[in-house]
Amino acid sequence: YILIPLAEGVRDTWRTRYIIDNYLKAHHARFKSLATKISDLPRANDIDAWSLQLLAAGGEQLMVALKPMWQAAGMLTSLEERVEGYSDMIMTLLSEEK
């Protein structure tokens, strides 16, 4: 999922517009409903849905897309552990609890 937008998204072309119009906008509309639920968390109410989407998913997608590189660098042993740890970190950042 991430590799094609990563390669195509560096230029404003008809292919980039196609990805935006046919996938990104629909994905963001669905994500926005989740963001509304998350916005009840104390630190999240000032974060817009686009930023939250990039924070929650964008960074971790690079771990998935570039998995061989991260594994070779010794930074990724188990993708499942990585995803769970990342989601826990996001929720910790957004909550008031320490």
The 8 nearest C-alpha neighbors of each residue, nearest first, counted from 0:
[[1, 2, 3, 4, 64, 60, 5, 63],
 [0, 2, 4, 3, 5, 64, 60, 61],
 [1, 3, 5, 4, 0, 6, 64, 7],
 [2, 4, 6, 5, 1, 7, 0, 8],
 [5, 3, 7, 8, 6, 1, 2, 18],
 [4, 6, 2, 3, 8, 7, 1, 9],
 [7, 5, 3, 4, 8, 2, 9, 1],
 [8, 6, 4, 9, 5, 15, 3, 10],
 [7, 9, 4, 5, 10, 15, 6, 11],
 [8, 10, 7, 6, 11, 5, 4, 15],
 [11, 9, 8, 12, 7, 15, 6, 14],
 [10, 12, 15, 8, 9, 13, 16, 14],
 [13, 11, 15, 14, 10, 16, 7, 8],
 [12, 14, 16, 15, 17, 11, 18, 10],
 [15, 13, 17, 12, 16, 18, 7, 11],
 [14, 16, 12, 18, 17, 13, 8, 7],
 [17, 15, 19, 13, 14, 18, 20, 12],
 [16, 18, 14, 20, 15, 19, 21, 13],
 [19, 17, 15, 22, 21, 16, 20, 23],
 [20, 18, 23, 16, 17, 22, 21, 24],
 [19, 21, 17, 18, 24, 22, 16, 23],
 [22, 20, 18, 19, 17, 23, 24, 25],
 [21, 23, 18, 25, 19, 24, 20, 26],
 [22, 24, 19, 26, 25, 27, 18, 20],
 [23, 25, 27, 26, 22, 20, 19, 28],
 [26, 24, 28, 27, 22, 23, 29, 21],
 [27, 25, 23, 29, 28, 24, 22, 30],
 [26, 28, 30, 24, 29, 25, 31, 23],
 [27, 29, 25, 31, 26, 30, 24, 32],
 [30, 28, 26, 27, 31, 32, 25, 33],
 [29, 31, 27, 33, 32, 28, 26, 34],
 [30, 32, 34, 28, 33, 29, 48, 27],
 [31, 33, 35, 34, 30, 29, 36, 28],
 [34, 32, 30, 36, 35, 31, 37, 29],
 [35, 33, 31, 37, 36, 32, 48, 38],
 [34, 36, 38, 32, 33, 37, 31, 39],
 [37, 35, 33, 34, 38, 39, 32, 40],
 [36, 38, 34, 39, 35, 40, 33, 43],
 [39, 37, 44, 43, 35, 40, 36, 34],
 [38, 40, 37, 36, 41, 44, 43, 35],
 [39, 41, 38, 43, 94, 37, 42, 93],
 [42, 40, 43, 94, 95, 39, 44, 93],
 [43, 41, 93, 40, 44, 94, 95, 45],
 [42, 44, 38, 46, 40, 93, 45, 41],
 [43, 45, 38, 46, 42, 41, 39, 40],
 [44, 46, 43, 47, 42, 38, 41, 48],
 [47, 45, 43, 44, 51, 50, 48, 38],
 [46, 48, 50, 49, 51, 45, 44, 34],
 [47, 49, 51, 50, 31, 34, 52, 46],
 [50, 48, 52, 51, 47, 53, 27, 31],
 [51, 49, 53, 52, 48, 47, 54, 46],
 [50, 52, 54, 48, 53, 49, 55, 47],
 [51, 53, 49, 55, 50, 54, 56, 48],
 [54, 52, 57, 50, 51, 56, 55, 49],
 [55, 53, 51, 52, 56, 57, 50, 58],
 [56, 54, 52, 53, 51, 57, 89, 58],
 [57, 55, 53, 59, 52, 58, 54, 60],
 [58, 56, 53, 60, 59, 54, 55, 52],
 [59, 57, 60, 61, 56, 54, 53, 55],
 [58, 60, 62, 61, 56, 57, 63, 82],
 [61, 59, 63, 57, 62, 58, 64, 56],
 [60, 62, 64, 59, 63, 58, 65, 57],
 [61, 63, 59, 60, 65, 66, 64, 69],
 [64, 62, 60, 66, 61, 65, 59, 78],
 [65, 63, 61, 62, 66, 60, 2, 1],
 [64, 66, 62, 68, 63, 67, 61, 69],
 [65, 67, 63, 69, 62, 68, 64, 70],
 [68, 66, 70, 69, 65, 71, 64, 72],
 [67, 69, 71, 70, 66, 65, 72, 62],
 [70, 68, 72, 66, 74, 75, 71, 67],
 [71, 69, 75, 73, 67, 72, 68, 74],
 [72, 70, 68, 73, 69, 67, 74, 75],
 [71, 73, 69, 70, 74, 68, 75, 67],
 [74, 72, 70, 71, 75, 69, 76, 68],
 [73, 75, 69, 72, 70, 76, 71, 68],
 [76, 74, 70, 69, 73, 77, 78, 81],
 [75, 77, 70, 78, 74, 73, 81, 80],
 [78, 76, 80, 79, 75, 81, 82, 70],
 [77, 79, 81, 80, 82, 76, 75, 63],
 [80, 78, 82, 81, 77, 83, 84, 76],
 [81, 79, 83, 77, 78, 82, 84, 76],
 [80, 82, 78, 84, 79, 83, 85, 77],
 [83, 81, 85, 79, 84, 80, 78, 86],
 [84, 82, 80, 86, 85, 81, 87, 79],
 [85, 83, 87, 81, 82, 86, 80, 88],
 [84, 86, 88, 82, 87, 83, 81, 89],
 [85, 87, 89, 83, 88, 84, 82, 90],
 [88, 86, 84, 90, 85, 89, 91, 83],
 [87, 89, 85, 91, 86, 90, 84, 92],
 [90, 88, 86, 92, 91, 87, 85, 93],
 [89, 91, 93, 87, 92, 88, 94, 86],
 [92, 90, 88, 94, 89, 93, 87, 96],
 [93, 91, 89, 90, 94, 88, 42, 95],
 [92, 94, 42, 90, 91, 43, 40, 89],
 [95, 93, 91, 96, 40, 92, 41, 42],
 [94, 96, 41, 97, 93, 42, 91, 40],
 [97, 95, 94, 91, 93, 92, 41, 90],
 [96, 95, 91, 94, 92, 93, 90, 88]]
